[in-house]
Amino acid sequence: MVKIFIDPGHGGSDSGATGNGLREKNITLQIATRIKNILLTEYNGVDVMMSRTTDEFVSLKDRTDAANRWGADYLLSVHINAGGGTGFESYIYPGTTAPTTTYRNNIHDAVLELVDFRDRGKKTANFHMLRESNMPAVLTENGFIDTDADADKLKSASFLTSIARGHVDGLVKNFNLKRKPTAVYHTVAPGDTVYSLSKTFKSTINQIKKWNDLDKKYTIYVGQSLRVK
């Protein structure tokens, strides 16, 4: 059983970055919860613990202590950036080697395959979550909350689901997780609509909407990975 510890950054009295009507603590929790739900619903041989599941303050020490006590195989800390830039970047602790570097590379690349963010690079930093964890760890910065273009994307439930699926795809590659036989996925091609996919895969449009957090207009885009059954 692979044990994944997911850390939604900030929480409670610590809002994290803010901008464009958004708070980092809320977005990180939404992404992290999606990652957890996808892993537990769609894959075998994986267990998940989160540093928080509600809007509560948890100290950095308490977060890494929880991951270490649980004996996690991997720690994933999810954040949103600020400072006027744009795009996605990931961090590991300076000087770490494989498998940490390999795991980070897989997650970084998988996220950028699914979301329209500029690649800001694979970086290192002396962050507490990376330094004090006893297992391989990565911290991801998923767009800039104070940049209009990035914030507009972060306001979309389906975009947050794509971010989560990118993280999951990296974790699946890292730990060779096997998909449960129930869910079916389709990569959107030109001409596809939610209605046509529902007919092809004998689902309903409401099921496809719910599985993928689509908006009221059932918006999908070419290259998007959708659960269709």
The 8 nearest C-alpha neighbors of each residue, nearest first, counted from 0:
[[1, 44, 45, 2, 46, 43, 72, 3],
 [2, 0, 45, 46, 44, 72, 3, 174],
 [1, 3, 46, 71, 72, 47, 45, 0],
 [4, 2, 47, 73, 71, 72, 74, 46],
 [3, 5, 74, 48, 49, 47, 71, 73],
 [6, 4, 49, 75, 76, 74, 48, 3],
 [5, 7, 76, 50, 49, 8, 75, 77],
 [8, 6, 27, 28, 77, 31, 76, 5],
 [7, 9, 78, 77, 27, 6, 24, 76],
 [8, 10, 24, 13, 15, 14, 7, 56],
 [11, 9, 56, 24, 55, 13, 54, 14],
 [10, 12, 55, 56, 54, 13, 14, 9],
 [11, 13, 14, 56, 10, 55, 9, 54],
 [14, 12, 10, 11, 9, 15, 56, 24],
 [15, 13, 24, 10, 22, 9, 12, 23],
 [14, 16, 23, 9, 13, 24, 17, 22],
 [15, 17, 23, 22, 81, 14, 144, 18],
 [18, 16, 22, 21, 23, 144, 15, 145],
 [17, 19, 145, 21, 144, 20, 22, 16],
 [18, 20, 21, 145, 150, 144, 147, 17],
 [19, 21, 18, 22, 17, 150, 144, 145],
 [22, 20, 18, 19, 17, 23, 144, 150],
 [23, 21, 17, 24, 25, 14, 16, 26],
 [22, 24, 16, 15, 26, 25, 79, 17],
 [25, 23, 10, 9, 14, 27, 22, 26],
 [26, 24, 28, 23, 27, 22, 29, 54],
 [25, 27, 29, 23, 28, 24, 30, 22],
 [28, 26, 7, 30, 24, 29, 25, 78],
 [27, 29, 7, 31, 25, 26, 30, 32],
 [28, 30, 26, 32, 27, 31, 33, 25],
 [31, 29, 33, 27, 32, 28, 163, 159],
 [32, 30, 34, 28, 33, 29, 7, 27],
 [33, 31, 35, 29, 34, 30, 28, 36],
 [32, 34, 36, 30, 31, 35, 163, 37],
 [35, 33, 163, 31, 37, 32, 36, 38],
 [34, 36, 32, 38, 33, 37, 39, 31],
 [35, 37, 33, 39, 38, 34, 40, 32],
 [38, 36, 40, 34, 35, 39, 41, 33],
 [37, 39, 35, 42, 36, 41, 40, 34],
 [40, 38, 36, 37, 41, 42, 35, 45],
 [41, 39, 37, 38, 36, 42, 179, 43],
 [40, 42, 179, 38, 37, 178, 39, 182],
 [43, 41, 178, 179, 38, 177, 39, 40],
 [44, 42, 177, 45, 179, 178, 176, 41],
 [43, 45, 0, 1, 42, 176, 46, 177],
 [46, 44, 1, 0, 43, 2, 47, 39],
 [45, 47, 2, 1, 3, 0, 48, 44],
 [48, 46, 3, 4, 2, 35, 49, 45],
 [47, 49, 4, 5, 3, 50, 46, 2],
 [50, 48, 5, 51, 6, 4, 52, 47],
 [49, 51, 6, 62, 5, 48, 7, 52],
 [52, 50, 49, 53, 7, 55, 6, 57],
 [51, 53, 49, 50, 54, 28, 32, 55],
 [54, 52, 55, 51, 28, 10, 11, 56],
 [53, 55, 11, 10, 56, 52, 25, 24],
 [56, 54, 11, 10, 53, 57, 51, 12],
 [55, 57, 11, 10, 12, 13, 58, 9],
 [58, 56, 61, 55, 59, 62, 10, 51],
 [59, 57, 61, 60, 62, 56, 9, 63],
 [58, 60, 62, 61, 63, 57, 127, 128],
 [61, 59, 62, 58, 63, 64, 127, 131],
 [60, 62, 64, 58, 59, 63, 65, 57],
 [63, 61, 59, 65, 60, 64, 50, 58],
 [62, 64, 66, 65, 60, 132, 61, 67],
 [63, 65, 61, 67, 62, 66, 60, 68],
 [66, 64, 68, 62, 63, 67, 61, 69],
 [65, 67, 63, 69, 64, 68, 71, 4],
 [66, 68, 64, 70, 69, 65, 133, 63],
 [69, 67, 65, 70, 66, 64, 71, 63],
 [70, 68, 66, 67, 71, 65, 2, 48],
 [69, 71, 67, 68, 66, 72, 2, 134],
 [72, 70, 2, 73, 69, 66, 3, 4],
 [71, 73, 2, 134, 3, 1, 70, 74],
 [72, 74, 3, 135, 71, 134, 136, 4],
 [73, 75, 136, 4, 5, 3, 135, 137],
 [74, 76, 5, 137, 136, 6, 138, 4],
 [75, 77, 6, 138, 5, 7, 137, 139],
 [78, 76, 7, 139, 8, 27, 138, 6],
 [79, 77, 140, 8, 27, 139, 141, 80],
 [80, 78, 140, 141, 142, 23, 143, 144],
 [79, 81, 143, 140, 142, 144, 141, 78],
 [82, 80, 143, 144, 145, 83, 16, 79],
 [83, 81, 84, 145, 80, 143, 146, 144],
 [82, 84, 146, 81, 145, 85, 143, 144],
 [85, 83, 82, 143, 146, 81, 86, 80],
 [84, 86, 143, 142, 149, 146, 117, 83],
 [85, 87, 117, 116, 142, 118, 119, 143],
 [86, 88, 141, 142, 118, 119, 140, 116],
 [89, 87, 119, 120, 140, 121, 139, 118],
 [88, 90, 139, 121, 138, 122, 140, 107],
 [91, 89, 122, 123, 138, 137, 124, 121],
 [90, 92, 123, 137, 129, 124, 93, 136],
 [91, 93, 123, 129, 124, 125, 95, 130],
 [94, 92, 123, 95, 124, 91, 125, 122],
 [93, 95, 92, 96, 123, 91, 100, 124],
 [96, 94, 93, 92, 99, 100, 97, 91],
 [95, 97, 100, 99, 98, 94, 101, 93],
 [98, 96, 99, 100, 101, 95, 102, 135],
 [97, 99, 101, 100, 102, 96, 135, 103],
 [100, 98, 97, 135, 102, 101, 96, 103],
 [101, 99, 97, 103, 96, 102, 98, 104],
 [102, 100, 104, 98, 103, 99, 97, 105],
 [101, 103, 99, 105, 100, 104, 173, 98],
 [104, 102, 100, 106, 105, 101, 107, 137],
 [105, 103, 101, 107, 102, 106, 108, 100],
 [104, 106, 169, 102, 108, 103, 107, 109],
 [107, 105, 169, 109, 103, 166, 108, 104],
 [108, 106, 104, 110, 105, 109, 103, 89],
 [107, 109, 111, 105, 106, 110, 104, 112],
 [110, 108, 165, 106, 112, 169, 111, 107],
 [111, 109, 165, 112, 107, 113, 108, 166],
 [110, 112, 114, 108, 113, 109, 107, 116],
 [111, 113, 109, 110, 114, 108, 165, 115],
 [112, 114, 111, 110, 165, 161, 223, 109],
 [115, 113, 111, 116, 112, 110, 161, 162],
 [114, 116, 117, 111, 113, 112, 86, 152],
 [117, 115, 86, 114, 87, 118, 111, 142],
 [116, 118, 86, 87, 119, 85, 115, 111],
 [117, 119, 87, 120, 86, 116, 88, 111],
 [120, 118, 88, 87, 86, 117, 121, 85],
 [119, 121, 88, 118, 122, 89, 87, 107],
 [120, 122, 89, 88, 90, 119, 123, 107],
 [121, 123, 90, 89, 120, 91, 124, 88],
 [122, 124, 90, 91, 93, 92, 125, 121],
 [125, 123, 92, 126, 93, 90, 91, 122],
 [124, 126, 92, 130, 127, 93, 129, 123],
 [127, 125, 129, 124, 128, 130, 92, 91],
 [126, 128, 130, 129, 131, 125, 59, 60],
 [129, 127, 126, 130, 131, 132, 63, 59],
 [130, 128, 127, 92, 126, 136, 132, 131],
 [129, 131, 127, 128, 132, 126, 92, 125],
 [132, 130, 127, 128, 129, 63, 133, 60],
 [133, 131, 63, 134, 129, 130, 128, 67],
 [134, 132, 67, 131, 135, 66, 130, 70],
 [133, 135, 132, 73, 72, 136, 71, 74],
 [136, 134, 99, 73, 74, 133, 137, 72],
 [137, 135, 74, 129, 73, 75, 134, 91],
 [136, 138, 91, 75, 90, 103, 76, 74],
 [137, 139, 76, 90, 89, 77, 75, 91],
 [138, 140, 89, 77, 78, 88, 141, 90],
 [141, 139, 78, 79, 88, 80, 87, 89],
 [142, 140, 79, 87, 139, 78, 80, 86],
 [141, 143, 86, 87, 149, 80, 79, 85],
 [144, 142, 80, 81, 85, 146, 145, 149],
 [143, 145, 150, 18, 81, 146, 80, 17],
 [144, 146, 18, 143, 81, 83, 19, 147],
 [147, 145, 143, 149, 144, 83, 148, 150],
 [146, 148, 150, 149, 151, 145, 19, 144],
 [149, 147, 151, 150, 146, 152, 85, 143],
 [150, 148, 152, 151, 146, 147, 142, 143],
 [151, 149, 153, 144, 147, 152, 148, 146],
 [152, 150, 154, 148, 149, 153, 147, 155],
 [151, 153, 149, 150, 154, 155, 158, 148],
 [152, 154, 150, 155, 151, 149, 159, 158],
 [153, 155, 151, 152, 150, 156, 158, 159],
 [156, 154, 158, 153, 157, 152, 159, 151],
 [157, 155, 159, 158, 212, 160, 154, 213],
 [156, 158, 212, 160, 213, 159, 155, 211],
 [159, 157, 161, 155, 160, 156, 152, 162],
 [160, 158, 162, 156, 161, 157, 30, 163],
 [159, 161, 157, 163, 158, 162, 164, 156],
 [160, 162, 164, 158, 163, 159, 113, 165],
 [163, 161, 159, 165, 160, 164, 110, 158],
 [162, 164, 160, 34, 166, 161, 165, 30],
 [165, 163, 167, 161, 166, 162, 168, 160],
 [164, 166, 110, 109, 168, 162, 163, 167],
 [165, 167, 163, 169, 164, 106, 168, 110],
 [166, 168, 164, 170, 169, 165, 171, 34],
 [169, 167, 171, 165, 170, 166, 164, 109],
 [168, 170, 106, 105, 172, 166, 167, 171],
 [171, 169, 173, 167, 172, 168, 174, 166],
 [170, 172, 176, 168, 175, 169, 174, 173],
 [171, 173, 175, 169, 170, 174, 168, 176],
 [174, 172, 170, 171, 102, 175, 169, 105],
 [173, 175, 176, 171, 172, 170, 1, 169],
 [176, 174, 172, 171, 173, 177, 170, 178],
 [175, 177, 171, 174, 42, 178, 43, 44],
 [178, 176, 42, 43, 175, 179, 44, 171],
 [177, 179, 42, 41, 43, 180, 176, 182],
 [178, 180, 42, 41, 181, 43, 177, 182],
 [179, 181, 182, 178, 183, 41, 42, 177],
 [180, 182, 179, 183, 41, 228, 178, 40],
 [181, 183, 228, 180, 41, 184, 226, 179],
 [184, 182, 228, 226, 227, 181, 185, 180],
 [185, 183, 226, 225, 227, 224, 182, 186],
 [184, 186, 225, 224, 187, 226, 227, 183],
 [187, 185, 224, 223, 222, 225, 188, 184],
 [186, 188, 221, 222, 223, 185, 191, 224],
 [187, 189, 221, 191, 190, 186, 222, 220],
 [190, 188, 191, 221, 187, 220, 222, 192],
 [189, 191, 188, 192, 187, 221, 195, 220],
 [192, 190, 189, 188, 187, 195, 196, 193],
 [193, 191, 195, 194, 196, 190, 219, 187],
 [192, 194, 196, 195, 204, 197, 217, 191],
 [193, 195, 197, 192, 196, 204, 198, 203],
 [196, 194, 192, 198, 197, 193, 199, 191],
 [197, 195, 199, 193, 198, 194, 200, 192],
 [196, 198, 202, 194, 203, 200, 195, 201],
 [197, 199, 201, 195, 196, 200, 194, 202],
 [200, 198, 196, 197, 201, 195, 202, 194],
 [199, 201, 197, 202, 198, 196, 228, 227],
 [202, 200, 198, 197, 199, 203, 228, 196],
 [201, 203, 197, 200, 228, 198, 206, 204],
 [204, 202, 197, 206, 205, 207, 201, 198],
 [203, 205, 207, 206, 197, 194, 193, 208],
 [204, 206, 208, 203, 207, 209, 202, 210],
 [207, 205, 209, 203, 208, 204, 210, 202],
 [206, 208, 204, 210, 205, 209, 227, 211],
 [207, 209, 213, 205, 206, 211, 210, 212],
 [210, 208, 206, 212, 211, 207, 205, 213],
 [211, 209, 207, 208, 212, 206, 226, 227],
 [210, 212, 213, 209, 208, 207, 157, 225],
 [213, 211, 157, 209, 156, 208, 210, 214],
 [214, 212, 208, 157, 217, 211, 218, 215],
 [213, 215, 217, 216, 218, 212, 157, 156],
 [214, 216, 217, 213, 218, 208, 212, 205],
 [215, 217, 218, 214, 213, 219, 208, 193],
 [218, 216, 214, 213, 215, 219, 208, 193],
 [217, 219, 216, 214, 213, 220, 215, 193],
 [220, 218, 217, 223, 221, 192, 187, 213],
 [221, 219, 223, 222, 187, 218, 188, 189],
 [220, 222, 187, 188, 223, 189, 219, 186],
 [221, 223, 187, 186, 220, 224, 188, 113],
 [224, 222, 187, 186, 221, 220, 225, 113],
 [223, 225, 186, 185, 187, 222, 184, 226],
 [226, 224, 185, 184, 227, 223, 186, 211],
 [225, 227, 184, 183, 228, 210, 185, 211],
 [226, 228, 184, 207, 183, 225, 200, 185],
 [227, 183, 182, 226, 202, 200, 184, 201]]
